[in-house]
Amino acid sequence: MKTLSSAQPNILLVDDNQDGLLVRRSLLEEAGCMVAVARDGEEGLKVFKNASFDVVVTDYRMPRMNGAELIQGLRRVNPTVRVILLSGFVEPLGLTEENTGADVVIPKNANEPAHLLRWVKRLARRAALRKPPAAQKHAMAQARANSQ
C-alpha cells in the first residue's frame, strides 16, 4: 500500500470497540501513519492534551462521551484540530459536519477504508500547511528567548 507522504502523519484514533481500533490502526499504519489509540472519549481527550496530532479519528457512539462531545473538548484545546467522525448511524442520527463539529463524517460501511485513507491524507496535508517549518519554529523560539 502507498504511504500518505514522506512525513508520517500523527493520528489519534478513538474508539471503544477493540476490533475497530485494531483494524483502523493497522490500515493507517500500513499507509505510513503514526497512530496513537484511546478507548473512549475521556482517554482520547487526555492523550490529545499531552501530544501533537495532525488528525483525530473518532467513533460517534461511545460510553460516557460521544464523538460530538469529544470534538467539542478537542476544539476547546485546539480550535484548528482536524477531526474525522466515524459512525454506523450517520443517516439514522442525521450526523453532519455542521451538527457534530467534525471536518468530515464518514459512514461505517464497505467504502469506509478508502474514504478514511483519503480524508486522513487530505486533512494531514492541511494540518501540515498551518504548521511553521522547523527552521521557522526555531527562529521564533530564539526570538522569544532573546526578547525576555
N, C-alpha and C positions, 0 to 999 in steps of 0.2 A: 504494500500500500504506500502511496506517496505521502511524504511528510508535508506539513502545512507550510512551513517556511524554514529558513536557515536558523532563526531564533526559535527556541522552543516556547510556545505559549504556556503560561501558568494558568491552570484551570482548577477551580474549586467545584467539586461535584457533590451535591447534597441530595440524599435520597434515603428514606427509611427502609427501603427494600434492598436487602443484601444482594440478591441476584441482579437487580437493576444496577446497583453500584459496580459490581464486578464486570458486567457486560459492557457498560458505558466506559468504565475506566480502561478496560482492555482496548476498546475501539479507539479512544482518544490517545492512549499511549502508543498504540500501533501507528497512529497518524503523526506521531512526533511531539505530543504534548507532555508536559509535566503535570501530573494530576494529584491533587490532594482530595481526600474524601471526608465527608461528615455524614453522620447517620440520622440527623434531624436538624431542624432549623436553628435551634438554640446552639448546638455544636457548630453548625455552619457559620453562625454569626461570630462565635468566639474565634474560630480558625481564621475567618476573614479579617478580624481586627488585628491579628498577630502576624499577618503575612501579606504579600502583594500578589494580586491575581489579575490576569488580563480579562478573564471571563468567568462568571459564575453560572453553573448549570444546576437548576434545582427542579425537583419534582413539585407538584402542586399539593397533592394530598399527603400530609404527614401529621403525626400526632402533635398536639400542643401548639404548634406554629405551622400554618400552611405556607406554601410558596409565596403567595402575595404578601403575607405578613413578614416573611423573611426578606423579601425585596425591599419593603419599607425600611426595615432595620439596616439593610446594606446601604441603601441610599442616604440614610442619616449619617453613616460613617463616611461614605464616598458617593456624592451625588452623580458622578460620571461613570460609576461602575457599569460594565456591560453584563447583562443578565439574559439567560435563556431559560424559559419556563417550559417544563415538560408536563403533559397530563394526558391520561387516557380519557378524560372527560371534558375536552376543550369545548365541543359543541353543546353537550347537555348542560354544562355550567356557564356557557357563554363567555369563556375566558378569552380576553383580547389583550393586546399590548396596553390599551388605554385603561382598562379596569384592573390590571394586575401590576402595572409599572414595569413590566419586562420589556426588553428591547425586541424580543421575538417570542412568540408562543408556538410550540411545536407539539402536535398531537402524537401520542404514542401509538404507532401503527407500523406497518411494514416499511414505510418510507422514512421512519424516524432516523435511522443511522445516517443516511445520505444527507438529510436536512440538518441533522446535528453537526456533522463534519463541515458542511458548507457554511453554516452560521457561526460556528466556532472560528473558522478561518476568517470570515468577514469581520467579526467583532474583535478578534485578537489584533487584526491589522489596524482597525480603528483605534483600539486602545494603545497600540504601539505608536501611532501617529501623534497622540496627545502627550506622550512622554518625551521629555527632552533627551537628546542624545547624551551618552555618558560623559563626553567631554564638556558639554554644556552644563550638566548637573554638577560636575567637579568645579567648573568655573564659578557657578552660582554659589556653591558651598564655600569656596575660597573667598568670594566677595563678602558673604555674610560673616565669615570668621574675621576678615580684615576690618569690617565695619564695627565690630564690637570692642 
